[in-house]
Amino acid sequence: MKKLASLVAAFVLGSALTAAAVRAAPQPHLKSALQQLQSAREELQEAKHDKGGHRVKAVELVNGAIAEVKKGLDAANEE
């Protein structure tokens, strides 16, 4: 019975450590997406002329995407 209790305790501890490692795991795809979106925003801001309002709208949309990716990173850190 003590062996079973020890095995269960080891399993629970191992599961908790694994869950903590997953929470703390880096988010390479989200971080890469964030960097690429920030680079795209810089390029759009450097572009000349307004292109019929489309450049400004694109910057707004990219800003929104950046905000969502940051929220995703925050959520991943909270899990």
N, C-alpha and C positions, 0 to 999 in steps of 0.2 A: 504494500500500500504506500509506503514511503517513497518507493521508486516511482510509482505512478504520480504521486504528488510532486516529486522533484521534476519529472518530465513535463507535467502540466505547467509548473512554475517556469521552467526553462523555455517552454513554447511561448508562454505569455510574455515573458521578458524579451525573447527574440522577436516576437511580433511587434512589440512596442518599439524596440530599437529599429526595426526595419521601417516601421511607419514614420518614425522620427527622421530617418535617413531620407526617405522619399520626400518628406516635407521640406527638408533642408537641401534637397537636390537642386542643382542649378537648372535653369530653364533656358537651354541654349537656343532653342528655336524662337522663343519669345524675345530673348535678348537680341538675337540677330535681326528679327523683324523690326524691333524698336530702332536699332541702329540704321537699318535700311530706310525706314520711314523718316527718320531725322535727316538722313542724307537727301532723300527725295524732297523734303520740305525746303532744305537749303537750295537745291537746284531750282525748284519752282520760284523761290523768292529772288533768285538771281536772274531769272528769265526776264527778258525785256518785253515790254508791252503787256497789255492785259488779256489779249486774245479773246475779246468779246465777253469778258467777265469769267471765262472758264479757268484761267490761271488762279484767280483769287478764290474761286469755288474749290479748286483742287487743293489749295493750301488749307482751306477750312476743313475739307474732308480728311486730309492727312493729319491735321491737328486732332481731329476726332479719333482717328485710328490710333494715334500715339497715346491719347488718353485711355483708350480701351485696352491697349497692350499693357500700359502701366497698371491699370486695375487688375488685369490678368496676372501680372507678376506679383502684385500685392496679395491677391487671392491665393496664389500658389504658395506664398510664404506663410499664410494663415492656416492652411490645411494641416 
